[in-house]
Each structure stands twice: as C-alpha cells, then as structure tokens.
Amino acid sequence: MSKKKHKLTDRELFTPYSLLDRYIITEIALVFTFSLGILSSLGVAIGNLSDLGYKIFEFNLPLDLAFQVLLWKIPEFVAYALPISLLLATLITYGRFSSDSELIACLSCGVSLYRLIAPTLVFSMIVSGLTLVFTESVVPFANYQAAQILEKVIPEETKFTQKNDIFYAEYKIIDKKQKITTLFYAKKFDGKDMNDVTVLVWSEQKLEKILSSRQAFWSEQEKLWTFINGVIYQVQGDELTQKYLNFQQHKMSLSSAPLELAQKSRDPYQMNIAQSLDYLKIISQSGDEKKILMFQVRTQQKMAFPFICLVFGLVGSAIGVGSQQMGRGTSLGISVIIVFLYYLFGFLIGSLGLVGFVSPFMAAWSPNVLALVIGSWILFKNAS
C-alpha cells in the first residue's frame, strides 16, 4: 500500500490471513466504528427525542421515565445503524484506496479485486453475526422495557398488550373447510386470572354449549381451565336449556392458548425470532389470518435483517473499488441513495407480503437477494 513503508512480499499478499488483510480490515473497522457512533446518535436524536418531547408535553410523561425510555430505545437505533455504517465504511475505505492509487498498486502486484474484497466480506459476516446476537438478545428486551414504562402513563401505548378483550377462536379443517370449534372471550386479564369469561363450544358444526363465568384460571398441573361463579347453557336445536345454575366451580378441558395469547402478546418488534415462532404456534389455530400473516412476514424479516450487513458490505466494496475519485461527501450521498432504495423496495415487497400477494419468505428476503445480485454484478464488471 502507498501509505505503508513496509513492502509487501508475495507471501504476505497471498497467505490466507496476510498483512494486506489486516490493513484493510483495520481501515474499515475504524471508519465503521466512527460511523456507527455518529449514525446511532443521529437516530436517537431524530427518531426518539422529538417523540419523547411530544409525550412529555402532551401526556405529562415524567422526565425520569422519559430518560429511562431514551436509554432503552438506544439498542434499536444501534441495530438499524449497523448495516448502514458498514455500507458507509466500505464506500469510504475502498474509495480512498482507489483515489490514493493503492488499488492500482495491489493490482499491479497480481492481487485481484476479488482478493481485495475478501477480507471485507469476512468482516461483514462477523458484523452480521454480531447483529444477529444483538437483535435477538438485546433489542427486543429493550423495546419491551420501554413499552412497559410508557404503558404506565400513556393508554394508547397498550396496542399489542392483551389486558382487555382477550379473544381467541379455534378452528379445525372439516370437509376441506375451516370450521370453528371453540370461541373464548374474556373482558379483562389481570396477569393471572381471566375475568368476565364467555366460552362457546361447537360440535359437528353446531353450537353445543355456552359457558359464562365471573372468573377463570388455567391449571398447568391439571391441564384444565377452572371457571368460578357462572352458568352453563346446553344448546339443543335452537333452544337453550340451563344445565348448571350459578355453579361455584367448574373445570373444563380447553386449550391454554387464550392464556398464552394474553401473556405473550407483544408488538412484533418486542419479540425475538424464538418468541415470534412460539407466538405463531399459539395463533395458528385462531383463524385470524391477517394477524398470522403479519407475524409470519415480521418473523422472516427478523431472520433476514442481520444479512443486510453482508449485502451492504459487498455493495459498498463493489462500488468503492470502481470509483477513482470518491470523497467522504460522495460516499455519504451514495449511502443515502442505496439505503433509501433498499428500504423503499423492502417496504413495497413487505406490504405485498402482508396482504398475501407474495409469500412471507419472498417479502422478507427479496431485498437482500436483489441487492446481492446487483452488488455481484457491479464487482464482476469492475473486475473485468
């Protein structure tokens, strides 16, 4: 490299992990770390402070709680900044290598562009792995804690938390058609017990039983629901016959899904992949196709998100090595354009997935695949 006094030998250039690799990774890591700090700070300032300011004045959110929310939301913005920082770092680093004729020096020594980009792809895979760990273990928990704080002050923040109007319907496929078998409704859930419960049970496609009770709780040991202070109506034809009147306690074998639905219901961004898959199992029999599809798409998007780092690493490197004069301002502008186009396409294809026009897998992974193809094509053109 032109800025290094040490002359690289053939052995140093072509060993699996050479001095050249260390130099490239070090340069990219420095720019990446700086970019990550700047972009994360901007994200918090633009995306969080203004929203918290609104909540402070509109809903009288206490300053100490607002500060706690601010801290809990930082991991989310760091996660969003990781792939963008890597894109910017590769554009700036390879753009500088090109403008300083360092790439030409390496190419004249017989080093191919593919070999020059290899350490960056390894670094990108490492960042992808770290992003996966971070978005699975830190971000969902932090988002949930922030939501819990806001729920105490702002009623509108309870959108995904099932504390009132717990509704669960269970279906079975009968004669190739989806038929309802059980309908469970509770007016309120206090964290342990269901209150003001109504259960409708169908048998052979006919309403068989209606249960209404003041309270109900699930026994994990017995695998049964226990209903307190209620009445059961047996349906015969079009008439109701009162079988139990004002029972004190009645046990019934029903799915525990209503309880799990109430306990585990969260915003998709407050769940990791394992929690999302677990929740999908719970709602799979509910018949709520819109909600099921939404969680399927969001779960696939969670799986695809860490790989944006690898894709952006390739795209940034491919564009950077082909640019003779690329300053930091130009790199930043190109990064903005790439990120905008990527997320615009992701939003459009994701919307098609939410309405069932494309599969959840395609809705989540298409942006990565398209960007990977474009990045590979640019690299191939520059290497030709």
C-alpha positions in Angstrom: 0.0 0.0 0.0 1.3 3.5 -0.8 0.9 4.7 2.8 2.9 1.8 4.2 6.7 1.9 4.2 6.8 -1.9 4.6 7.0 -3.6 1.1 4.6 -6.5 0.9 6.0 -9.7 -0.3 4.2 -12.3 -2.4 3.9 -14.5 0.7 2.3 -11.7 2.7 -0.1 -10.9 -0.1 -1.4 -14.3 -0.7 -1.5 -16.1 2.6 -5.0 -16.9 4.0 -4.7 -14.0 6.5 -2.0 -11.6 5.3 -0.7 -8.2 6.3 -2.9 -6.9 3.5 -6.0 -8.4 5.1 -5.1 -6.8 8.5 -4.6 -3.5 6.9 -7.9 -3.5 5.0 -9.9 -4.8 8.0 -8.3 -2.2 10.3 -9.1 0.7 8.0 -12.7 -0.5 7.5 -13.2 -1.2 11.3 -12.0 2.4 12.2 -14.5 4.1 9.8 -17.2 1.6 10.7 -16.9 2.3 14.5 -16.9 6.1 13.9 -19.9 5.8 11.6 -21.8 3.6 14.0 -21.4 6.1 16.8 -22.5 9.1 14.6 -25.4 7.3 13.0 -26.7 5.8 16.2 -26.6 9.3 17.9 -28.4 10.8 15.0 -31.0 8.1 15.1 -31.7 8.6 18.8 -31.8 12.4 18.4 -34.1 12.4 15.4 -36.2 9.4 16.0 -36.6 9.4 19.7 -36.0 12.8 21.3 -38.8 14.5 19.4 -41.2 11.7 20.1 -40.4 11.8 23.8 -40.7 15.6 23.9 -44.2 15.2 22.5 -45.1 12.7 25.1 -43.7 14.8 27.9 -45.9 17.8 27.0 -49.0 16.0 25.7 -49.2 13.2 28.3 -47.2 14.6 31.2 -44.6 11.9 30.9 -42.2 12.4 33.9 -38.7 13.3 32.9 -37.1 10.4 34.8 -39.3 7.9 32.9 -38.6 9.7 29.7 -34.9 9.3 30.3 -35.4 5.6 31.0 -37.3 5.2 27.8 -34.5 7.0 25.9 -31.9 4.6 27.3 -34.0 1.5 26.5 -34.5 2.7 22.9 -30.8 3.2 22.1 -30.2 -0.5 21.2 -32.9 -0.3 18.5 -31.2 2.6 16.8 -27.7 0.9 17.1 -29.2 -2.1 15.3 -30.5 0.0 12.5 -27.2 1.8 12.2 -25.0 -1.4 12.0 -25.6 -2.2 8.3 -25.7 1.5 7.2 -22.4 2.1 9.0 -20.8 -0.9 7.2 -22.0 0.4 3.9 -20.6 3.8 4.5 -17.3 2.3 5.8 -16.7 0.2 2.7 -17.5 3.1 0.4 -15.2 5.5 2.1 -12.3 3.0 2.6 -12.3 1.5 -0.9 -12.9 4.9 -2.4 -9.8 6.2 -0.6 -7.8 3.2 -1.7 -8.8 3.9 -5.3 -8.2 7.7 -5.2 -4.8 7.1 -3.5 -3.8 4.6 -6.2 -3.4 1.9 -3.6 -5.7 -0.4 -5.5 -3.6 0.1 -8.6 -0.5 -0.8 -6.7 -2.1 -4.0 -5.5 -3.5 -4.9 -8.9 -0.1 -4.4 -10.4 1.3 -6.9 -7.9 -1.2 -9.5 -9.2 -3.8 -9.1 -6.5 -7.3 -9.4 -7.9 -10.3 -7.3 -6.9 -11.9 -10.4 -5.5 -8.9 -11.0 -3.2 -9.0 -7.3 -2.1 -12.7 -7.6 -1.2 -12.4 -11.0 0.6 -11.3 -9.5 4.0 -14.2 -7.1 3.9 -16.7 -9.9 3.2 -15.2 -11.8 6.2 -15.6 -8.6 8.3 -19.2 -8.2 7.1 -20.0 -11.8 8.1 -18.7 -11.1 11.5 -20.8 -8.0 11.8 -23.8 -9.9 10.6 -23.3 -12.5 13.3 -22.9 -9.8 16.0 -26.1 -8.1 14.6 -28.0 -11.4 14.9 -26.9 -11.8 18.5 -27.7 -8.1 19.3 -31.1 -8.1 17.6 -32.1 -11.4 19.3 -30.9 -10.9 22.8 -30.8 -7.1 23.4 -33.2 -5.2 21.1 -36.5 -7.0 21.8 -36.0 -6.9 25.5 -35.0 -3.2 25.5 -38.1 -2.3 23.3 -40.4 -4.3 25.6 -39.0 -2.5 28.7 -39.5 0.9 27.0 -43.1 -0.1 26.1 -43.8 -1.2 29.7 -42.7 2.2 31.0 -44.9 4.1 28.5 -47.9 1.9 29.2 -48.0 3.1 32.8 -48.6 6.7 31.6 -50.0 6.6 28.1 -53.0 4.3 27.5 -52.5 4.4 23.7 -49.3 2.5 24.1 -51.1 -0.7 25.0 -51.9 -1.6 21.4 -50.3 -5.0 21.5 -50.6 -5.9 25.2 -53.6 -8.1 25.7 -55.0 -6.9 29.1 -58.6 -6.3 27.9 -60.9 -8.1 25.4 -59.0 -11.3 25.1 -60.5 -13.1 22.1 -59.4 -16.5 20.9 -61.1 -18.7 18.3 -60.0 -22.2 17.5 -60.7 -23.9 14.1 -60.4 -27.3 12.6 -60.4 -28.4 9.0 -63.7 -30.3 8.3 -64.6 -31.5 4.8 -61.7 -29.3 3.5 -63.2 -26.2 5.1 -62.2 -24.3 8.2 -64.8 -24.7 10.8 -64.9 -23.0 14.3 -64.8 -25.4 17.3 -64.3 -23.1 20.2 -64.7 -19.4 20.9 -63.1 -17.9 24.1 -63.7 -14.3 25.3 -62.5 -12.6 28.4 -63.3 -9.0 29.2 -60.1 -8.5 31.3 -56.9 -10.2 32.2 -55.1 -9.2 35.4 -51.9 -11.1 34.7 -53.1 -14.3 36.3 -56.9 -14.7 36.0 -59.4 -14.1 33.3 -62.4 -12.0 34.3 -66.0 -12.0 32.8 -65.4 -15.0 30.6 -67.7 -16.4 27.9 -66.9 -19.7 26.1 -68.8 -21.1 23.1 -68.3 -24.7 22.0 -69.3 -26.3 18.7 -69.7 -30.0 17.9 -70.3 -31.4 14.5 -70.6 -27.8 13.2 -73.4 -27.0 15.6 -73.3 -24.8 18.7 -73.4 -27.2 21.6 -72.6 -25.3 24.8 -72.3 -21.7 26.1 -70.4 -21.0 29.4 -70.4 -17.7 31.2 -68.4 -17.1 34.4 -67.1 -14.3 36.6 -63.6 -15.6 36.7 -61.4 -18.4 35.1 -57.8 -19.6 35.6 -55.6 -22.2 34.0 -54.1 -25.0 36.0 -50.8 -26.1 34.4 -50.7 -29.2 36.6 -54.1 -30.4 35.7 -54.1 -29.0 32.1 -57.6 -27.7 32.7 -59.5 -24.4 32.9 -61.3 -23.7 36.2 -64.3 -21.4 36.0 -65.6 -19.6 39.1 -69.2 -18.4 39.7 -71.0 -19.0 36.4 -73.6 -20.8 34.4 -73.5 -23.3 31.5 -76.2 -23.4 28.9 -76.7 -26.6 26.8 -77.9 -25.9 23.3 -80.5 -28.3 21.9 -81.6 -27.3 18.4 -82.5 -23.7 18.6 -83.2 -23.7 22.3 -81.1 -23.1 25.4 -81.5 -25.4 28.4 -80.0 -24.4 31.7 -77.8 -27.3 32.8 -75.9 -25.6 35.7 -77.2 -22.6 37.5 -74.8 -20.4 39.5 -72.0 -23.0 39.8 -69.3 -22.2 42.3 -66.6 -24.0 40.4 -66.4 -25.9 37.1 -63.4 -27.5 35.4 -63.2 -27.8 31.6 -60.7 -29.2 29.1 -59.8 -26.4 26.7 -56.7 -25.2 25.1 -54.3 -23.0 27.2 -53.9 -20.8 24.1 -56.1 -17.9 25.4 -53.8 -17.5 28.5 -50.6 -17.8 26.3 -52.1 -15.3 23.9 -52.7 -12.8 26.7 -49.3 -13.4 28.4 -47.1 -13.5 25.3 -48.8 -10.9 23.1 -46.4 -8.2 22.2 -45.5 -5.8 19.4 -43.5 -8.0 16.8 -40.5 -5.7 17.4 -40.6 -6.6 21.1 -40.0 -10.3 20.3 -37.0 -12.2 19.1 -37.3 -15.0 16.5 -37.9 -17.7 19.0 -40.7 -15.8 20.7 -42.2 -14.9 17.3 -42.3 -18.6 16.3 -43.7 -19.6 19.6 -46.4 -16.9 19.3 -47.2 -18.1 15.7 -47.9 -21.6 17.1 -50.4 -20.0 19.6 -52.4 -18.0 17.0 -52.1 -20.6 14.2 -55.5 -22.1 15.2 -57.2 -18.8 15.9 -58.3 -18.2 12.3 -57.0 -14.6 12.4 -55.4 -14.8 9.0 -54.4 -11.2 9.0 -52.5 -11.4 12.3 -50.9 -14.8 11.4 -49.7 -13.4 8.1 -48.3 -10.3 9.7 -46.3 -12.3 12.2 -45.1 -14.6 9.5 -43.7 -11.7 7.5 -42.2 -10.0 10.5 -40.5 -13.2 11.7 -38.9 -13.7 8.2 -37.8 -10.1 8.3 -36.1 -10.6 11.6 -34.2 -13.5 10.1 -33.2 -11.5 7.0 -32.2 -8.3 8.8 -28.7 -9.4 10.0 -27.7 -10.4 6.5 -28.2 -6.8 5.3 -24.7 -6.2 6.7 -23.2 -8.8 4.4 -25.1 -7.4 1.4 -24.2 -3.8 2.2 -20.6 -4.8 2.7 -20.5 -6.4 -0.8 -22.3 -3.5 -2.5 -20.2 -0.8 -0.8 -17.0 -2.6 -1.7 -18.0 -3.2 -5.3 -18.9 0.5 -5.8 -15.9 1.8 -3.9 -13.3 -0.1 -6.0 -14.8 1.2 -9.2 -14.6 4.9 -8.2 -11.4 6.8 -8.9 -12.4 10.0 -7.1 -14.8 9.4 -4.2 -14.7 11.7 -1.2 -16.4 11.3 2.1 -19.3 13.5 1.0 -19.8 11.5 -2.2 -19.7 8.3 -0.2 -22.3 9.6 2.2 -24.6 10.7 -0.6 -24.3 7.3 -2.3 -25.0 5.5 1.0 -28.2 7.6 1.5 -29.4 6.7 -2.0 -28.6 3.0 -1.6 -30.3 2.8 1.8 -33.3 4.7 0.6 -33.8 2.4 -2.5 -33.2 -0.7 -0.4 -35.7 0.1 2.3 -38.2 1.5 -0.3 -38.2 -1.8 -2.1 -38.3 -3.6 1.2 -41.4 -1.6 2.3 -43.2 -2.3 -1.0 -42.5 -6.0 -1.2 -43.2 -6.3 2.6 -46.6 -4.7 2.0 -47.3 -7.2 -0.7 -46.4 -9.9 1.8 -48.8 -8.5 4.5 -51.7 -8.7 2.1 -50.8 -12.2 0.9 -49.8 -11.3 -2.6 -46.3 -12.8 -2.1 -45.0 -15.4 0.4 -43.6 -14.2 3.7 -40.2 -15.6 2.7 -40.2 -13.7 -0.5 -41.4 -10.5 1.2 -38.5 -10.6 3.6 -35.6 -11.9 1.6 -36.2 -10.4 -1.8 -34.4 -7.1 -1.0 -31.3 -9.0 0.2 -31.2 -11.2 -2.8 -31.7 -8.3 -5.3 -29.0 -6.2 -3.6 -26.7 -9.2 -3.6 -27.2 -9.8 -7.3 -26.6 -6.1 -8.1 -23.5 -6.0 -5.9 -22.1 -9.1 -7.5 -22.7 -7.7 -11.0 -21.0 -4.4 -10.2 -18.0 -6.3 -8.8 -17.8 -8.5 -11.8 -17.9 -5.5 -14.2 -15.2 -3.7 -12.2 -13.0 -6.9 -12.2 -13.4 -7.5 -15.9 
